[in-house]
Amino acid sequence: MTSSPHRPAVTESTESVTRRTASGVDRDVRARVLATLTRKFGDLDLAEDAVQDAIAQALTTWPRSGVPDSPEAWLTTTAKRKALDVIRRESVLAGKLARLHAEAERAPAHPDFADPADSPPPGLPDERLGMFFACTHPVLRADDRIALTLRFVAGLTTAEVAHALLIGVPTAQQRIVRAKKRIGALGVPFTPPRDDDLPTRLGGVLRVVYLMFSEGFARSTGDAHVRDDLTDESVTLARTLRTLLPRAETTGLLALLLLTQARRPARLDAAGRPVPLADQERALWDQTLLTEGVALAESAAAQPDAGPYTIQAAIAAVHAEARTADETDWAQIAVLYRLLEDHDPGPVVRVGRAVAVGRAYGAERGIAMLDRLQSDRQLDRFRPFHIARALTLAELGDHGGAADAYRRALDLPGNVAEDDYLADALAGLRSSPQM
């Protein structure tokens, strides 16, 4: 079979390289291209569709022409053209097209008047960070802002957004749709806020970066347990935030992420399954990240505006400073969780406090606190809650109760590697003579 004279034969290796490149672009570059188009056209749906179409075209074009030197620039240009094609086809958007043409043809009097979609936002050195702040506009409900930003700027799927927020997928979809409708109805601009608005929107941005890292730390779906691209990106954004707004909570968040990321080399076994903190080989922990993280945690704790991320960083520092799992100062961690609960009385914090109390003062107290949380509907969808109950019940010798908790955990969405770990734990209980 000969190749077409109009289309060179494509080798399997070329296709493989193209798909691998497009796959990497889809995660790392997609958010920046989406941010550029959203700020230019002011329409999230249009921008997302155009980016997806551009990526699809890349899979067709790049095997013939080769991967461009700057895939991001190629995708940005292609996506802009596709968005303009859509606008031309939609008569209801004719007015928007006219405005875009007018802006494009206007001769700028000064370089500062260049199209803001073609350059990073002023004062915000990271394109994605500019969109993070833009999506936290105060006219949107707080919960809707977080869902919208996680979906469109952090690039999580709707299912991952639901998992991060401990809500059902339909609820997550409703929040995202509601936010987009409000943006359209009120004409909310996708432009970076003024410098004096940044502090008021900081809390929402910090939470999104934290939830991004959490999804990468333990995936809610897929085969692998971790997503290093998400955790690495979150650390980068946290560093930028601290540089932009140096204060206790930006420092605390960066410290927390670094101290958690330091455990990465010891978190998976040879089969890719998660290794519990107590069983990790601490000599494998990244000492450079630990040293930086502890120093940042101490710096954040010394500042007057310390809050929940600073307290969480202090908890992570206590773990980091213990040479072995047995030397962990669980009593101090329990106190820190009590302080954290004053700032954030949410269900996840209450689970963490129950686990810490159980480790510090006995599994009986821990399980009593966990059992009091069983009626919480959010926690019933939270896999780590059921894992905590399973581990505590097994420690108390209640293997039947532990098995039930493991089964409930396996009923919930999670990644395949964690499923394997839980299935092995459940099988170990079944083989126990006490079962």
C-alpha positions, 0 to 999 in steps of 0.5 A: 500500500503506497502513501497518498501523493498529497499526504506523506506517510506518517510513521508510528513514531511520529504519531506517538510523539505528536499524541504525547506532545498534544497530551502534555499540552492539553494539561500544562498549556491548555489553561494558559491558552484558555485564559488568553482566549477568555480574556479576549472574547469574554466567553468561557464556553466559546474559549473552551470549545476553541481550545478543544478544536485547536488541540484536535486540529493539532493531532491532525496537522502536527504529524504532517508538518511536525510539532511546532517550536512553540506548541502554545503559540500555535494553539493560541493562534489556531484557537483564536481563529476558530473562535472568530469563525464561530463568532462570524457564524453566529449572527447574535454575536455580530456586535461582538465581532465588530468590537473585536475588529475595531480593537484590532484595527485601532492603532495604539498610541502607546505599547501599554495599550496593546491587546491584554489577551496577548500579554500577561496581566499587569502585576500578575506574572503568571497567566493562569494566576491572572485568570484565578483572580479574575474568576473570583469576582465578588459578584459570584457566590463563593461556592460558585467561584471555587467550582468555576475556577477549578473547572476552567482555570485549574482544568479539573473535570466536573467530577474532580471538582465535585470530589474536591468540594465533597459535593455530587456531580450534579451540584458541581454542574449547577454551580458552574452553570450558575456562575457562567450565567451570572458572568454573562448576565452581568457582563463580568470582565475576565480581566485581572483585578486592580492591585488593591483588589488582590487581597480581597480575592486572595482567599478564593485563589489560595483555596483553589491552589490548595484543592488543585494540589489535593487532587494531584496528591491523591487522584479522584479517578484514573489509574495512577495515585498521583498527578505530578503535573498538578502538584508541581503546578500548584507549588509554582503558583503558590510560590508566585502568590507568595512573591506577589502578596507576601503574608502569613497565609501565602507563606503558610500555603507554600510551606504546606505544599512543600512539606507535603511534596517532600514525601513524594519519593516515599509515597508509592510502592513498586506497584504504584500503590499508596504507602501510608504515612506511618509506613513510609521510608523517611530517608527517601523524603526530599530534605531540601523541600523539608528544610525550606518548608519548615523554615517557611512554616516557622516564618508564617507562624510568627506573623500576626495574620496567620490562618488555616494554611499556616496551621496546616503547615505547622501540622505538616512540620511536626510530621516532618520533624519526627525521625520515625512515625513512632516519634510523631508528637500526636498530642501537639498535632491534636492541639493544632487541629483544634486550633484549625477547627476554630478557623475551618470547622468543616468535616475534613478538619474534624476527621483530621482532628479525630485521627490525631486524638486517636493517635495521641490518646488511644484508638477508643477516643479516636473511633468515638469522635469518628463515629459521631461524624457518621451522620455527615452526608459530605463525609459519607462521600469522603473516602479518607473518612472511611479509610480512617474508620477502617484503620482505627477499627482494625487497631481495636480488633473490630475486623468486621467493622473495619471490613465494612468501612473498607467496603464503603471506601471502595464503593466511592470514586477513587483511583485504581492504585488506591482501589488496589491498596484498599482491596489488599487491606480488605483481603488481609482482614478476611484472612484474619482468624478473627473474621 
